[in-house]
Structures are given as C-alpha cells and as structure tokens.
Amino acid sequence: MKAIRVREYGGPAVLTLEDVPDPNAGSGDVVVRVRAAGVNPVDAYIATGTYPRKPPLPYTPGQDGAGEVVSAGAEVKDFKAGDRVYICGVGRTVAGAGTYAELAVCTPSQLHHLPSRVSFGQGAALGVPYCTAYRALFQRAHATPGETVLVHGATGGVGIACVELAHARGMTVIGSGGTEAGLKVVTEHGADVVVNHKADGYTDRIMNATGGAGVNLIIEMAAHVNLDRDLGLLSKHGRVVVVGNRGKTDIDARQAMGRDAAILGMTLFNVTDLEFVEIHAALIAGLTNGTLNPVVGREIALADAPRAHEAVLGSGALGKIVLVP
C-alpha cells in the first residue's frame, strides 16, 4: 500500500510517499481502508519534532480519518468488514500507524460508526476538531444554554465545530473570521452574529451584540494574538478557553481580576476514556440528526501531504483539509 512516512523530524519536506507492506489485524485490531484522512495543525507540529509528544521514527502521521472496515480480529465484537467508520486516534494509535495511508490498523477504541448521511471527507473532519470543540465548550468551560460564546477564529475546522455545537445547545454564537466567504459559511452553520476580525472596531461590534455586557465565553484559536483583548470582552465570571497558541503574549491580569474571569487551557491528550465516550456519543447523535455537518474546505491527494501541512498552518482556513489516498 501507499503511505506517507516520516523518517526524520523537520518541515513539510520530511513527509514522503512510500510503498509499505499492507498491515494485518491482530486479534484485537481492525484494518480500515482509508477513504479520507484529516490534516490537523498538531500533525504538522509533531512532524517537526518540537511538539511535546514525539512518536518514534519512522512513523506514518495522521490521527483522523474515515473509511470502511476491511478486516477485524477475532476479539473484535463491534466492527465487521464493510462497516463505515470514522477514526479518532488521539493518543491511541497503534505504534507508527497513522491515517495518512491507504490502509490503517486501528484499535476498536479509535473507531466509531459513521452515519450513512455523512461523507467520508466529513468523517475525516471529525476527530481532532469536533472533539476539541466539545471538550472546550462543555468539559472545560461548562457552557450552558442561554450563554453567549465568541468563537474567535470560527472559519477553521475547530471553529465551525464550536459554532455548530454551541448553536445546537441553545447558546448565542458570535463568530469571527478574516474573509467574507468564511463568515458566510459560519453564518450558514449557526452563528447569530459574525464579525471580521481584520476590520477596525470589530470588538465594538462584539460588545454591541451583547448590549455592553460582554460575552460569557470565548473559544480562542490564537491566544498569542488575542488573549489580552479577549479579557476585555468578557462578562463577569466569563471564561476563555485557549485552543490554539503559537507564542508568548502579555496580558493585563487586572482585566481578569475585575471580572472574576478564568483562562482555561486544554489538550485532547488529557481526555479520559470516559470523557471520550461522552464526546463521541454527542457527536454521533448530532451527525445522525443533522445538527452537525463538518465542512471540508480542501481535498488534497495523499502524495501532496507536504502541501497539506503547509496549508494547515497558513491563514484563511475554511473548514477542514483532508487527504485522499
């Protein structure tokens, strides 16, 4: 089979397409034919070797994907050949075996049944983005119906997931983005108010939308740019969940003090098995009833994985980038 392999840490050029042996499922494993593989910023960070978690070399990148079960080991009870599945491999990948490949060997805990209404591309857009969104909103910030949330960077995979999940829970959603095309998509997926964060005075529009009270919650994709400004947009007892950050930043802590505000960090690598059960139960329900509709912004051939890693770290994200074997 064809697979992307990383034999040394570095930039996108270290991703190379190779012929490797087809995997065989052990008694407790499942082999999946990958129809689409999700590309996440964390995949690019890991490949550089600078991320705190480094897989042993060589390895095949990729945590997210979707496809069909090819075979299952004798001990596997919940999946059989032909089942449509999505893969969420956060912290649970079989050693060295990621989704940037024609076939992926998975543990059953990585797999979830994919409703028939959902495309493989959309299935590949679920894992990291939608788990991150659910974790940030409901397990870290304990968001509740009636609250107002600002999704600061709403046009990417995580941002759209946050908009959909918050809208479905009965929250008022303000989404920010840098392009009119992106803001149009964010509106279509449930945002009540959209603002262009490249425009002068966009924070005034956010405050006006809350009647001057501020937002209860901010999901922040670029804390190194926005965190200090975010604190000034919060209501009393407001919370900021830091989902993305690419450098150090200075903040005026008094803005948090006066509001009894909280700054919360998160990573999916800290999620427990029980919390993942909650997350995927919610995601599958939303996929089935139509409230969740992941956006695939770009499909790129597997052989062009280096280009996908360049794109996923660029600006102007719209939905999810997926690789197609």
N, C-alpha and C positions, 0 to 999 in steps of 0.2 A: 504494500500500500504506500501511498504518498503521505508524508508527514513533514511538518516544519520541525526542525531540530535546532537547538541552541547548544553549541559546543564550547563557547566561551562567552563571558559576560561582556556587554557593550551596547552600542546603539542598534538601530533597526537592521543594520547590515549583518548582524550576527544570526539573524533568522534565515535559515537556508532550507530549501525543499529537498528532501531526500527520499529514496526508496528504502523502506524498512520492512521487516517481516510482519505479516498480519498477526495481531495479538490473539491469544487463546484465553478463554474464560476459565479461571479456576472454579472450584466447586461453589464458591460464594460470590462470583463475579458475573458481570453482564458485559457483552460486547455490543456496542451501538454503532450503526453506520451513521456517521455524522453528515447531516444534510446542510447544516449551517453552524458556524462557531462564532460565538460572541467575542468581540475585542473590547477590552477594558483598559483604562489608564494603568491600573495596577499591574496588568500583564506586561506593559512596557517598562514600568519601574522595576519589576522583578528581573526582567531580561538584562537590565544594566548592571545588576549585582549590587546596587546601592540600597535596595529595599531590605528592611529587617529580616524578611523571610527569603532565604535563597535555596532553591532546590539544588540537589547535587547534579553536576554536569555529567553527560549531556541529558537534556530533557526536552519534551515537547510542551510548549506553552498552551495556555487556554484553560479556563475554568468553566465557561458557559458553552452550551451547545444544544442542539436538538436533532432528532433523527429517529431511526427505527431500530428496535432490538433485533440483532442478528442471532444471538445465542445467549443462553443463560446457564449457569452452573447448576448442578443437581440440588444444591441447598437453597437456591433462589425460588421463592414462592410467589412473589408479587408481580413478576415480569416474565413475559414469554416472547418468543420470536414473532416479529410483526408489530408489536406494541409501539405506538407513537409516544415518545418521551422527550422531556427536556432535562438537561444536565445542569446541575448546580454543584460544582466541585470544590467550593470554598473550604480549604483546609482538609479535604477528604480525598484527594486524588490518589489513585494507585501510583506508586513511585514512578516518576518520569513520564507518565501517560496523560497528556492533556488533550484538549479538544481540537487543536489545530492539526487535524489529521482526517483521513478518510474513515478510519475506524478508531474508536476509543474504548478501552476497557475500564469499566466503572464498578464501584460498589453499589449495592442497592440503595444505600443511604444518599447517594448522589442523584438518583433518578426519581422523576415524578411524571405521572401520566399527563400527556398533552392533549387537551380537549380538541376535538376534530375541527372546531371553528378557528383554531389558531394555526397560522402557518409555521413552518419550521424556522423561518427567519425570525418571526416574532418569538418563538420558543427560545431561540438563542439569545434574545434580548432580555430574558427574564432574570437569570441568576443573580449576578452581582448588582445590577441596577435596581431591580424590584425588591430584592432582599435588603439592600441598603436603604431604600426609601421607607420600607415598612419598619425596619429597625430604628431609623432616625425618628420617624413620626411617633410611633406607638410604643416602642420598647425603651427608647431613651427619653423622649420628650413627653410621653404620656398624653399626646394630643387628644382632645375631646371634641365632639360635635359642638358647633357654635363658635369655636375659636377661629381666629384669623391667622393664617400662615402665609409668610412670604417665602416663596421658593426662589432663592437668589441664584439664578442660573438655571432656568426652568426648561431650556430647549434641548438639553442633552438627555441621555438615557435615564439617568437617575432623576433629573429634574421632571421629565414627563411622568415618570412613575410616581413621584411625590404628588404631582398635580392630580393624577387620577385617583390615587389612594385617599388623599385628603378630601377631594370632592365627593367621593363615594361615602366617606364617613360623615358628611354633613358640615364640613368646615368651609369658611370663606377663603378662597385661594387667590393670592396675588402672585403673579409670575413675572420674573424679569428675564430679558433676553437682549441680544445685541443686533438682531435682524428682524425686519418686518415679517419675513417668511417664517422664522422661528416663532414669533409671537402669535402668528395666525394659527400655527399648529397647537401651541399651548392653549389658546382660547378654545379650539375645537375639542381639546381633551379635558376641559373642565374648569379652566381658570375664570374667575369672576372679573378680575382686573389684570391687565398686562401693562408693563412699563418697559421702555427701552433704557437699559442701564448705561447706555452711551450718551444719552441725551442730558443736557443741562437741566437741573432741577427735578430729576426723576424721583428723588427722595421726597420732595414736596408732594408729588402725586401719591406716593405711598401713604404719607401721613394724612392727606386729604381723604383718601379712601377709607381711613379708619376714623374719620371725624376728629382727628388730632390725638386720639387715644394711644396710637401705636399698635403694632402687631403683637399677638401673643407668642408667636413662634416664628423663627427664621431657620430655614434649612439652607446652609451656606456651602457653596461649591468652591469658593475661592477666598478662604479666610485671610490669606496673606494680603489681599487687596481690600477686602470689605469689612473685616471684623470690627474695627473701631467705629466705622459708620453704622454698622448693624446695631450696636449697643444704643445708639441714639434713636433708633426706630422702634425700640421695644416698648411695650406697655409695662406697667408694674407687674412684677412676677413673670416677666417674659423670659423666654429661653432661646438660645442659639445652639443649634447642633452643627458642629463642624464636620462636614462630609469630605471636603477637599481643601488642601492647603499645599502650597509649593514654596514656602519660605517663611522667615520670621516676620513678625509685624509688631508695631507698637499700638497699645490701646490706652485709653483713659479709663482706668478701672472705676473712677467715680461714677461713670455712667451706669455701670452695673450695680454699684452700691446703692445709688439712689432709687433704683427700681427693684431692689431685691432680685436682680436678674441672675440667670445661670448660663454659663458657657459649658456645653457638653461635647466631649469628643466621642468618636465611635470608630470601630473597625469590625468588619464581619468575622475576623479571626477570633474574636472574643465571644461569639454567639454560641450558646449551649445547644445540645441536641434537642432539648425540649423547646427552646425558643425557635429553632428551625422548623419544628413540627407546626408551631403556631403560624409562622410566616408562610409556609407553603400551603397550609390549609386555607389561609386567607387569599393567597394568590390564585390558587386553583378555583376557588369559589368565584373570584372576580373575573377570571378568564371564561368560566362557564356561563356566567350570567351576563357577560358583555360589558361590565363596567371597566375592565382593564383591556386595553388594546395597544400593546407595545408598538412603537414606531421604529421601523428600520430605515435609517437615513441613507445608508450606502451599503451595497453589496460589492465585495472585492474578492477576486479569485484567490484561492489558498496560496498559490505561488507568489502573489503580491503581498504577503504578510508584512514585509518591511514597510511598504507604503501605508498599510493599515495602522501600524504603530506610529508612524509619523503623523497620520491624520488624527488619531485619537487624542494626541497631546496638543493638537492645534486649536485655534479659536474658532468660534462659529459653529459649534457642534449642533447637529439636528438629529435627535434620536440616536439610534444605536448603529455602530458599524459591525457588520458580520462578514466572515469569510465563508466562501462557498467552495467546498472541495470539488 
